């Protein structure tokens, strides 16, 4: 196949955009021209099979629909009652109509197809919203329903209480989040950040429901309740069940407080879109991709600390190689993805089960962030990846240690998460660069060498710290010293730094302070496009250092000790965030032994080379 005819669903590179792009149909295996409408159809095909359980052999694609001798058109998807006949006039059960994201039409067309066949149910989908309809006995009469019956279910089963065994893994959570957000955006009057906060509450409720010992699901809505909601705007039984679940959620997670602010109908719409799937059963990579994208799209701020690109996270964690018995902290944790990846690393390295990961997280993982909304998100993330949520709390990480400890004690943070000087084996963080403000609080500044004025002595050819305290300093510079303060002797840290700190002549004192207080283990330059898809154009690097006892460091500095240096040229995506896969000389996508496409990135090779460097020079970790 020509290289311009080979791509995966949703992944298109610049070369392929110059020509026609093709995708393989999930049901038939046929190669089809890639269009927005075709992508939507692939989405529903996968849902029908993987989430709703319909066998592929019962699903027809582009099925001709006739009413008598009149040809009405081709239905995008038809699910047949059984394999006896492919005649939609005799054996159709579900018809699906898909449209482009911008299209709102198609319902009437779908209804005409249903009227002309034996179809009982219809699905309309445009990638941003989904509708389920049921054919009534009266001619040309249809009813909006809460969900489509799964394979083997009847319409009456939509009133049957869901149980934990009924819940299925989601293969694509992102599209469900898109549906939820778009519905709420159109029907609620909240600002973006407020809306996101309310969605987080509902996600926590579903997590609590899935983790409860009850077999029956409480995060669900029956068909009769949904019909009542559409007709009257309320349902007593649904409202009471949701309120009880909200109280349980607040009891389980005390810092998730307040009231549910969404309209009850909006809550019903969220519930019906999530009730059939299980967050806990869904694969970690699917959850990670969905939540990372959802959070990025809905919590983008101007402080620069919200998002760390996945390649930088994988690089930092992979190079530091956290062990099961080592404590880890991120003092600017944001949504907690450094901590999540650390948990994944340890889980894989030591072959931990869910209980083992939870025990490790509670004993060794800690996270702090000044933004309480991000802390809630990080907690949710941690719960989805087993546990460790209680070790994350909101406080300004630059405060004096005794003040941070007071905050931690007041909200009953567990001991492993309490920030203390010289406590942690590992620090992993993305410094909050790009912040517009500076720290002026003298109580904070007085703690740091890097908050003093430094003078360059030409004779000694070095920077000298003065006794004069600066009036203000940028948080990113202070965070470097705070991370060092948190480390134990021989502890190590990997921090994402803007290249300005490593290259600007006026910041030479910062580089000297780092060299005077730690052994430089490695510096890896990240490509320009690393942060661009996240709305940040800053060029950055990952700096890896180790805190050594003063006498040992002084002895080491007398020699030109080796430092690992690398430049990452490929990180697996382009400036628009689109995944780039490895290709052979003929332009075909290279796949691994499992048949999965291999992402084109230097990160694994850099980690491998650093591991060789570490062994060659007998670094003690």
Protein Blocks (a to p, Z undefined) as FASTA:
>chain_A
ZZklgccehiacfklmmmccddddfklopacdddfklmmmmmmmmmmmmmnopafklpce
hiacdehjbcfbjcfbacdfblmbccfklmpfbdcddddfklcghjlmmmmmmmmmmbfb
dcddehjaccdddddfbghiacddfbdcdehiafklmmpccdfklpccdfblklmmmmmm
mmmmmmpccdfklmmmmmmmmmmmmmmmmmpmbfbdfbbcdfklmmmmmmnopafklmmm
mmmmmmmmmmmmmmlgcjdfbdfklmmmmmmmmmmpcfklpcfklmmmmmmmmmmmmmcc
fkopmpccfklmmmmmmmnopafklccddfblonommmmmmmmmmmmmnopafklmmmmm
mmmgccddfblklmmmmmmmmmmnopamlmgccddfkbcfklmmmmmmmnopafklmcce
hkbfbdcdddfehiabdcfbfklmmmpmklpccdddfklopacddfbdcfbdcfklmmmm
mmmmmpcghiacdddddfklmmpmklmmmmmmmmmmoccfbdcdddfklmmmnopabdcd
ddddddddfklmmmmmmpccdddddddfbgoiafkopacddddfkopacddfkopacddd
fklmmmmmmmmmmmmnopaZZ
